[in-house]
Every structure is written in C-alpha cells, then in structure tokens.
C-alpha cells in the first residue's frame, strides 16, 4: 500500500491577509483547493493512504477532507492520531528537506520530506522506504557531545557541528556507532 504524508500545518504568512481565515491548503487554484488537487493526483498515482499533519486552522482542513472516502483514499491526521500539533515548519535548503515539528510534551517529533531527489532523506527513502530515519537528542553543547563520541571511537558523519533548523546547532553520529540508528545531536 502506497502512503503519503502531507505537511499542512503552517500559517501561510506569505499569503496574508487571505490565510487569516482560510488555511493555505484550502486556498483555491481555479475552482479547487490546492490540497484537493494534490490528493487527487496522489490517488491517480496509486496512493491509498494519506496522513496530513495539521496545525493552523486544522479543524477546517479536517472538516473539508474528512476521512478521504470522497477521494477513494484513507486520510488520517497527525493532530488527531497523536494529539500533537505542528509547532514549527521550515525548509532546510542545505539538507534538501522540509520539516514539520510536532510538539509532544517537552519534545518534538520531526517529520521530514525531501525537497530534491539528491538529498540524503530522498536517498534513504528510495533505499529503505518510509519509517524511522533518525533519533535526535538534545545536548547542552553539541561540539562537546560530538567530541565525546569521537573520543570513544564512534564514527561520525559531521566532523564539526553545523547550523540546523530553528537556529539550532546539530551534528550527526553514524548509525554504525549506535547499533544501526542514525543519531542527531541537537543544541538549542
């Protein structure tokens, strides 16, 4: 079964004042909302299940698309499923991804979608399919934590910390150093 995840939680600030009352996914292109067009294209391409991560004006999106029966697909919502809301969205050009951070208690679940075919996330998805990509750990000092991994003989991807989303500093530890799981060190 082919599944798609659509990030639809942003506030659409570049389209204000229109998005003060209508979320960007419901903005019309011709006579149809943009998200309606996307869902129809996904169905045409064989997708049967769609998860929409909602946040801003989520109830309007969820009311419009409901469970997807009218489109011949099954639609569920991250806000509904996990009780989480999209707290932050950002395109990280250097990594070739768009992220949505779902706030859960004092932590986040990060949803990623590639913005170009040569990004590490796109290559990962092509090779392994959807699923868990990495686990992020909040650290006090990213450089210090990275050095501790190297001092213990751990293999790293980033030799030096680098800028991440939301103004964070990040570094990645190779899966070979962590029992097959890619680790992100995150300094806020």
C-alpha positions in Angstrom: 0.0 0.0 0.0 1.5 3.4 -1.0 1.2 6.0 1.7 1.9 9.8 1.5 2.5 12.3 4.3 1.4 15.9 3.6 2.7 18.7 5.8 -0.2 21.1 6.1 0.3 22.9 9.5 1.9 26.2 8.5 0.2 29.5 9.0 0.7 30.7 5.3 2.1 34.0 6.4 3.2 35.0 2.9 -0.4 34.8 1.8 -1.9 37.1 4.4 -4.4 38.5 4.7 -6.1 35.6 2.9 -4.8 33.0 5.3 -6.2 34.7 8.4 -9.5 32.9 7.8 -8.5 30.1 5.4 -5.5 27.8 5.8 -3.1 27.7 2.8 -4.1 24.1 1.9 -7.6 25.3 1.2 -6.6 28.3 -0.9 -8.1 27.8 -4.4 -6.3 27.2 -7.6 -9.0 27.7 -10.2 -12.1 26.1 -8.7 -10.4 23.6 -6.3 -8.3 24.0 -3.1 -4.7 23.2 -3.6 -4.8 20.2 -1.2 -7.8 18.8 -3.1 -5.6 18.9 -6.3 -2.7 17.2 -4.5 -4.9 14.4 -3.0 -6.5 13.7 -6.4 -3.0 13.5 -8.0 -1.8 11.1 -5.3 -4.8 8.9 -5.8 -4.3 8.9 -9.5 -0.7 7.8 -8.9 -1.8 4.8 -6.7 -1.6 6.2 -3.2 -4.3 4.6 -1.0 -3.5 6.2 2.4 -2.7 9.8 3.2 -1.6 11.3 6.5 -2.0 15.0 6.8 0.0 16.8 9.6 -2.3 19.7 10.6 -1.8 22.6 12.9 -3.0 26.1 12.0 -6.8 26.1 11.4 -6.7 22.3 11.4 -10.4 21.9 12.0 -11.2 23.5 8.6 -8.8 21.1 6.8 -10.1 18.1 8.7 -13.8 19.1 8.1 -13.2 19.6 4.4 -11.3 16.3 3.7 -12.8 14.2 6.4 -11.6 10.5 6.2 -10.9 10.7 2.4 -13.8 8.5 1.4 -14.9 11.0 -1.2 -11.5 10.7 -2.8 -11.1 7.0 -2.7 -8.3 7.1 -0.1 -8.0 6.8 3.6 -7.0 10.0 5.3 -5.8 10.4 8.9 -4.4 13.3 10.7 -1.3 13.6 13.0 -3.1 16.0 15.3 -6.0 13.7 15.6 -3.9 10.5 15.9 -1.2 11.6 18.3 -2.7 14.7 20.0 0.2 16.7 18.6 0.2 20.0 16.7 2.6 21.3 14.2 4.8 23.7 16.2 7.3 24.7 13.5 7.8 24.3 9.8 10.9 25.1 7.8 12.6 24.2 4.6 16.3 23.4 5.3 17.8 24.0 1.8 21.3 22.8 2.8 19.8 19.3 3.7 17.2 19.3 0.9 14.3 18.7 3.3 11.1 20.3 4.5 10.4 19.6 8.2 7.4 19.8 10.4 8.0 19.6 14.2 5.1 18.2 16.2 5.2 19.3 19.8 4.7 16.4 22.2 5.2 17.3 25.9 8.7 18.9 26.1 10.0 17.2 22.9 9.3 17.1 19.2 8.6 14.5 16.6 10.3 15.7 13.4 8.6 14.8 10.1 10.8 15.2 7.0 10.0 15.2 3.3 12.7 15.7 0.7 12.7 18.8 -1.5 15.1 17.4 -4.0 16.0 13.9 -5.3 19.6 14.1 -4.3 19.0 14.9 -0.6 20.1 12.3 2.0 16.5 11.8 3.1 15.4 11.2 -0.5 18.2 8.6 -1.0 17.3 7.0 2.3 13.6 6.7 1.4 14.4 5.3 -2.1 16.7 2.7 -0.5 14.8 1.7 2.7 11.2 3.1 2.3 9.3 5.1 4.9 9.9 4.7 8.6 12.1 5.9 11.3 15.0 7.9 9.9 16.9 9.1 13.0 16.6 9.9 16.7 17.6 13.4 17.9 19.0 14.0 21.4 19.0 17.5 23.0 22.5 18.2 24.3 23.9 21.2 26.2 26.9 21.6 24.0 26.9 20.0 20.5 30.7 20.3 20.0 31.4 18.7 23.3 29.0 15.8 22.8 30.3 15.2 19.3 33.9 15.2 20.6 32.9 12.7 23.3 31.5 10.3 20.6 34.8 10.6 18.7 36.9 10.2 21.8 35.1 6.9 22.4 35.9 5.7 18.9 32.4 6.4 17.5 32.1 7.1 13.8 30.5 10.5 12.9 29.0 12.0 9.8 29.7 15.6 10.8 33.2 16.3 11.9 32.1 19.7 13.2 28.7 20.9 14.4 26.7 22.8 11.8 23.5 25.0 11.7 20.2 23.2 12.0 16.6 24.3 11.8 15.1 26.9 14.2 18.6 28.3 14.9 19.9 25.1 16.5 23.3 23.6 16.2 23.4 19.9 15.1 25.8 17.1 14.3 25.0 13.5 13.1 26.6 10.3 14.5 26.9 7.4 12.1 24.5 4.5 12.5 27.5 2.2 12.9 28.3 3.9 16.2 24.7 3.5 17.5 23.5 -0.1 16.8 22.2 0.9 13.3 20.3 4.1 14.3 21.3 7.5 12.9 21.7 9.9 15.8 21.3 13.7 15.7 22.9 15.8 18.5 20.8 19.0 18.9 21.9 22.1 20.8 19.1 24.6 21.2 
